[in-house]
Amino acid sequence: MKKIVFTLVSAALLSACSNSVEKMQTANDTYQNADRETPRFSPLASGGVTLPQADPTYELPQLNGKKERVDIRPPSTPLAIIKNSLTQFDGERALIVYTDTQAELYNLKQVERLLKEEGTNSTLNGAVLISDWALTGRADDKANTEIRYKVEQVTAQDASALAVSVEQMRRDGVIYTPNQADKQRYASDRLNRFVSALTSAYNKQQQDLNNASAGPFQSGLITDANGRMALGMDASFGQAWQRLGSTLPKLGFNATSESAGRGYRELKYKPLDKQEWLRLGVNPPNLEKGVYRMQISAVGKQSAVVITDEDGKTLPNEAAQSLYSALSVLLAQ
């Protein structure tokens, strides 16, 4: 008997704690019960005495119409996750303002990369990025609620800012206009997720750099996510960063500037003698003397490096293959 009672009580509790979207968004109080009418009272028996009439000024109206459901979810606000940053919601956009030096990490290129890793395509046009339709990612939203976001980057003399706004919303394929609370909630939530993901990735890379050991590792030619020839390395971001820093000068590439958090180096190339390349088993790449760029990307415990020209264009296939093959030999030593 006790087991039966316990089972019934457990079932009742589980039913009461249901995580339905409707219960997450609306209050469960009797004041919102639109089906309950204002009570009416029968007149008193006067016994022949004329009673004064009630003043209708304060009479409660009869509300028999269905009341609109009120969304009780608190609005999200932009969070100052970046050190020494300022945040604001201006009625349309959620903004975060930070120093110009931090723009190397927080910029539209990085946002575009995050969206691509999430499986969401986007269109970047100058200082404005428009994302494709994507689910909100919130557990308290109704199914099939999708948003297209507009992300802007604003640069001033000594500061930069990222601004996120809701470009369009739809549910079950039907586009609708979000209210002010929804604009603030979704724009702020998306901005906070962008900044948090970029900050976490940067902190992890810094930790990898501090803990990295610069031993030899294997590498080989691959094609990266952008369809470019790259050198895939069986090494963490930190290991690859350290080894490439000491190996590239042996091939005539000396760093003139770098940003460890972004995995980026600017290189100045001075061609080596042909014999130096032949000792590594490759023909010398047909590269002109000048400025080049190196970019490392990390995927789990592995990483990849791409070297481009000064304008960010990929190297010719033959030159890239010779350069990466020589790098592979040196990194394995």
C-alpha positions as CSV (number, residue, x, y, z in Angstrom):
1,M,0.0,0.0,0.0
2,K,2.8,2.4,0.9
3,K,4.5,1.7,-2.4
4,I,1.3,2.6,-4.3
5,V,0.9,5.9,-2.4
6,F,4.6,6.7,-2.9
7,T,4.3,6.1,-6.7
8,L,1.2,8.3,-6.9
9,V,2.9,11.1,-5.0
10,S,6.0,10.9,-7.3
11,A,3.9,11.0,-10.4
12,A,2.1,14.1,-9.1
13,L,5.4,15.8,-8.3
14,L,6.9,15.0,-11.8
15,S,3.7,16.4,-13.4
16,A,3.9,19.6,-11.4
17,C,7.6,20.1,-12.3
18,S,7.0,19.8,-16.1
19,N,9.4,21.8,-18.2
20,S,6.9,22.8,-20.9
21,V,7.6,26.0,-22.8
22,E,4.2,27.4,-21.8
23,K,5.0,27.1,-18.1
24,M,8.4,28.7,-18.6
25,Q,7.0,31.7,-20.3
26,T,3.7,32.5,-18.4
27,A,2.7,33.0,-14.8
28,N,0.5,30.4,-13.1
29,D,-1.8,32.6,-11.1
30,T,-5.5,33.1,-10.9
31,Y,-5.4,36.8,-11.8
32,Q,-4.6,35.8,-15.4
33,N,-7.7,33.5,-15.5
34,A,-9.8,35.2,-18.2
35,D,-12.7,32.8,-17.8
36,R,-13.6,34.0,-14.4
37,E,-16.2,36.8,-14.4
38,T,-16.4,39.7,-11.9
39,P,-18.9,38.6,-9.2
40,R,-22.4,40.1,-9.1
41,F,-24.4,40.7,-6.0
42,S,-28.2,40.5,-5.5
43,P,-29.9,43.7,-4.3
44,L,-30.8,43.9,-0.6
45,A,-34.4,43.6,0.6
46,S,-35.3,47.2,1.3
47,G,-38.5,46.5,3.3
48,G,-40.3,49.5,1.7
49,V,-37.4,51.9,2.3
50,T,-36.0,53.7,-0.6
51,L,-32.2,53.0,-0.7
52,P,-29.7,55.3,-2.4
53,Q,-28.4,54.1,-5.8
54,A,-24.8,52.8,-6.0
55,D,-22.3,55.2,-7.6
56,P,-21.3,53.7,-11.0
57,T,-18.0,55.6,-11.0
58,Y,-16.1,52.8,-9.3
59,E,-18.0,49.9,-10.8
60,L,-15.7,47.2,-12.1
61,P,-16.1,46.4,-15.8
62,Q,-17.1,43.0,-17.0
63,L,-14.1,41.5,-18.9
64,N,-15.3,38.5,-20.7
65,G,-12.7,38.6,-23.6
66,K,-9.7,36.3,-23.6
67,K,-6.7,38.0,-22.0
68,E,-3.3,38.1,-23.8
69,R,-0.6,35.8,-22.4
70,V,2.1,37.7,-20.6
71,D,5.7,36.6,-21.1
72,I,7.3,36.5,-17.6
73,R,10.8,35.7,-18.8
74,P,13.3,38.4,-17.6
75,P,14.9,40.3,-20.4
76,S,18.5,39.6,-21.2
77,T,21.1,42.4,-21.1
78,P,24.5,42.7,-22.7
79,L,27.2,41.6,-20.2
80,A,30.6,43.4,-19.9
81,I,32.5,40.1,-20.3
82,I,35.5,41.8,-21.9
83,K,37.9,43.6,-19.5
84,N,37.3,47.4,-19.4
85,S,34.3,47.2,-21.7
86,L,31.0,49.0,-21.7
87,T,27.6,47.6,-22.8
88,Q,24.2,48.9,-23.8
89,F,20.9,48.1,-25.5
90,D,19.9,51.1,-27.5
91,G,16.4,49.9,-28.4
92,E,17.4,47.9,-31.5
93,R,21.0,46.7,-30.9
94,A,22.9,45.1,-28.1
95,L,26.4,46.7,-28.0
96,I,29.7,46.1,-26.3
97,V,32.5,48.7,-26.6
98,Y,36.2,47.8,-25.9
99,T,39.7,49.1,-26.6
100,D,41.0,49.1,-30.1
101,T,43.8,46.6,-29.2
102,Q,41.2,44.0,-28.3
103,A,39.7,44.2,-31.8
104,E,42.3,41.7,-32.9
105,L,40.2,39.1,-31.0
106,Y,36.7,40.5,-31.1
107,N,35.8,41.2,-34.8
108,L,33.5,40.1,-37.6
109,K,36.0,37.6,-39.0
110,Q,36.0,35.8,-35.6
111,V,32.1,36.0,-35.5
112,E,31.9,34.5,-39.0
113,R,34.2,31.6,-37.9
114,L,32.0,30.9,-34.8
115,L,28.9,30.8,-36.9
116,K,30.5,28.5,-39.4
117,E,31.5,26.1,-36.6
118,E,27.9,26.1,-35.4
119,G,26.8,25.2,-38.9
120,T,25.3,28.6,-39.7
121,N,26.3,30.4,-42.9
122,S,26.6,34.2,-43.1
123,T,27.3,37.0,-45.5
124,L,30.0,39.5,-44.7
125,N,29.9,42.8,-46.5
126,G,32.4,45.3,-45.1
127,A,31.5,46.1,-41.5
128,V,28.2,44.3,-41.5
129,L,27.5,40.5,-41.2
130,I,24.1,39.0,-41.8
131,S,23.6,35.4,-40.6
132,D,21.3,32.8,-42.2
133,W,18.3,31.5,-40.4
134,A,19.2,29.6,-37.2
135,L,17.4,28.3,-34.1
136,T,17.5,30.6,-31.0
137,G,19.3,27.9,-28.9
138,R,17.1,28.6,-25.9
139,A,15.2,25.9,-24.0
140,D,12.3,28.2,-23.1
141,D,11.4,29.0,-26.7
142,K,8.7,27.3,-28.8
143,A,9.8,24.8,-31.4
144,N,10.9,26.1,-34.8
145,T,11.6,29.6,-33.7
146,E,14.4,31.0,-35.9
147,I,16.3,34.3,-36.2
148,R,18.5,36.0,-38.7
149,Y,21.0,38.3,-36.9
150,K,22.7,41.4,-38.0
151,V,26.2,41.9,-36.6
152,E,28.0,45.2,-37.0
153,Q,31.6,46.3,-36.1
154,V,32.2,50.0,-35.4
155,T,35.7,51.3,-35.1
156,A,36.7,54.7,-33.7
157,Q,40.0,56.3,-32.9
158,D,40.9,54.3,-29.9
159,A,37.9,52.0,-29.4
160,S,35.9,49.3,-31.2
161,A,32.4,47.9,-30.8
162,L,30.3,44.9,-31.8
163,A,26.6,45.4,-32.2
164,V,24.0,42.6,-32.6
165,S,20.4,43.1,-33.6
166,V,17.5,40.9,-34.8
167,E,17.2,41.2,-38.6
168,Q,14.2,38.9,-38.9
169,M,12.3,36.3,-36.9
170,R,10.0,33.4,-37.9
171,R,8.1,30.5,-36.3
172,D,7.1,27.5,-38.3
173,G,8.2,29.3,-41.5
174,V,6.0,32.4,-40.8
175,I,7.9,35.7,-40.4
176,Y,6.7,38.0,-37.7
177,T,7.8,41.3,-36.1
178,P,9.3,40.8,-32.6
179,N,8.3,43.1,-29.8
180,Q,10.8,45.3,-27.9
181,A,11.3,42.7,-25.1
182,D,12.1,40.0,-27.7
183,K,14.6,42.3,-29.6
184,Q,16.5,42.9,-26.3
185,R,16.3,39.3,-25.2
186,Y,17.6,37.7,-28.4
187,A,20.1,40.4,-29.4
188,S,21.7,40.5,-26.0
189,D,21.7,36.7,-25.6
190,R,23.5,36.3,-29.0
191,L,26.0,39.0,-28.3
192,N,26.9,37.5,-24.9
193,R,27.3,34.0,-26.5
194,F,29.6,35.5,-29.2
195,V,31.8,37.3,-26.7
196,S,31.9,34.4,-24.2
197,A,32.9,31.9,-26.9
198,L,35.7,34.1,-28.2
199,T,37.0,34.9,-24.7
200,S,37.0,31.2,-23.7
201,A,38.9,30.2,-26.9
202,Y,41.5,32.9,-26.3
203,N,42.0,31.9,-22.6
204,K,42.4,28.2,-23.7
205,Q,45.0,29.1,-26.3
206,Q,46.9,31.1,-23.7
207,Q,46.8,28.2,-21.3
208,D,48.0,25.9,-24.1
209,L,50.9,28.2,-24.9
210,N,52.0,28.2,-21.2
211,N,51.8,24.4,-20.9
212,A,53.1,23.5,-24.3
213,S,56.3,21.5,-24.8
214,A,58.2,22.1,-28.0
215,G,59.1,18.5,-29.0
216,P,59.0,17.1,-32.6
217,F,55.7,16.0,-34.1
218,Q,54.3,14.7,-37.4
219,S,52.5,16.8,-40.0
220,G,51.2,16.5,-43.5
221,L,49.4,18.3,-46.3
222,I,45.7,18.8,-45.9
223,T,42.8,21.0,-47.2
224,D,41.3,23.3,-44.5
225,A,37.7,24.3,-44.0
226,N,38.1,27.1,-46.6
227,G,39.4,24.8,-49.3
228,R,43.0,26.0,-49.0
229,M,46.1,23.9,-49.0
230,A,47.4,23.8,-45.4
231,L,49.9,21.9,-43.2
232,G,48.0,19.7,-40.7
233,M,50.0,19.1,-37.5
234,D,49.6,16.4,-34.8
235,A,50.1,19.0,-32.1
236,S,48.1,21.4,-29.9
237,F,47.8,25.0,-30.7
238,G,50.5,25.9,-28.2
239,Q,53.0,23.3,-29.4
240,A,52.5,24.4,-33.0
241,W,52.9,28.1,-32.1
242,Q,56.2,27.5,-30.4
243,R,57.7,25.2,-33.0
244,L,56.7,27.3,-35.9
245,G,58.2,30.3,-34.2
246,S,61.6,28.6,-34.1
247,T,61.3,26.7,-37.4
248,L,60.1,29.3,-39.9
249,P,63.4,31.4,-39.6
250,K,65.3,28.4,-40.9
251,L,63.3,28.7,-44.2
252,G,63.9,32.5,-44.5
253,F,60.7,33.7,-42.7
254,N,61.2,36.0,-39.8
255,A,58.4,37.3,-37.7
256,T,57.9,41.1,-37.6
257,S,54.7,41.1,-35.5
258,E,52.5,38.5,-33.9
259,S,49.4,37.9,-31.9
260,A,49.5,34.6,-29.9
261,G,45.8,34.8,-29.0
262,R,44.8,34.8,-32.7
263,G,47.5,32.4,-33.8
264,Y,48.8,35.1,-36.2
265,R,52.2,36.2,-37.3
266,E,53.4,38.7,-39.9
267,L,56.5,37.4,-41.7
268,K,59.2,38.9,-43.7
269,Y,60.7,36.5,-46.3
270,K,64.2,36.5,-47.7
271,P,64.8,33.7,-50.2
272,L,67.4,31.0,-49.2
273,D,70.0,29.4,-51.4
274,K,68.7,26.6,-53.6
275,Q,71.0,24.1,-51.8
276,E,69.2,24.8,-48.5
277,W,65.9,23.6,-49.9
278,L,67.5,20.6,-51.7
279,R,68.9,19.4,-48.3
280,L,65.3,19.2,-47.1
281,G,64.3,17.1,-50.2
282,V,62.2,19.8,-51.9
283,N,62.7,22.3,-54.7
284,P,62.8,25.9,-53.7
285,P,59.4,27.6,-53.8
286,N,59.1,30.4,-56.3
287,L,58.3,33.1,-53.8
288,E,59.2,36.7,-54.0
289,K,61.0,38.6,-51.3
290,G,58.4,40.5,-49.1
291,V,55.7,40.2,-46.5
292,Y,53.7,37.1,-45.8
293,R,51.1,36.0,-43.2
294,M,50.9,32.9,-41.0
295,Q,47.6,31.7,-39.4
296,I,47.2,28.8,-37.1
297,S,43.8,27.2,-36.4
298,A,43.2,24.5,-33.7
299,V,40.7,21.6,-33.8
300,G,40.8,19.6,-30.6
301,K,44.3,18.4,-30.0
302,Q,45.4,19.0,-33.5
303,S,46.1,22.2,-35.5
304,A,46.8,23.5,-39.0
305,V,48.8,26.4,-40.4
306,V,48.2,28.4,-43.6
307,I,50.7,30.8,-45.0
308,T,49.4,33.5,-47.4
309,D,50.8,36.6,-49.1
310,E,50.5,40.1,-47.8
311,D,47.0,40.5,-49.1
312,G,45.8,37.2,-47.5
313,K,45.7,35.3,-50.8
314,T,46.8,31.7,-50.9
315,L,50.1,30.7,-52.3
316,P,50.4,28.9,-55.7
317,N,49.9,25.2,-55.2
318,E,53.5,24.3,-56.2
319,A,55.1,26.9,-54.0
320,A,52.8,26.0,-51.1
321,Q,53.6,22.3,-51.4
322,S,57.3,22.9,-51.4
323,L,57.1,25.2,-48.4
324,Y,54.8,22.9,-46.3
325,S,56.9,19.8,-47.2
326,A,60.1,21.5,-46.0
327,L,58.3,22.6,-42.8
328,S,57.1,19.1,-42.2
329,V,60.7,17.8,-42.3
330,L,61.9,20.4,-39.8
331,L,59.0,19.9,-37.4
332,A,59.6,16.2,-37.2
333,Q,63.3,16.7,-36.1
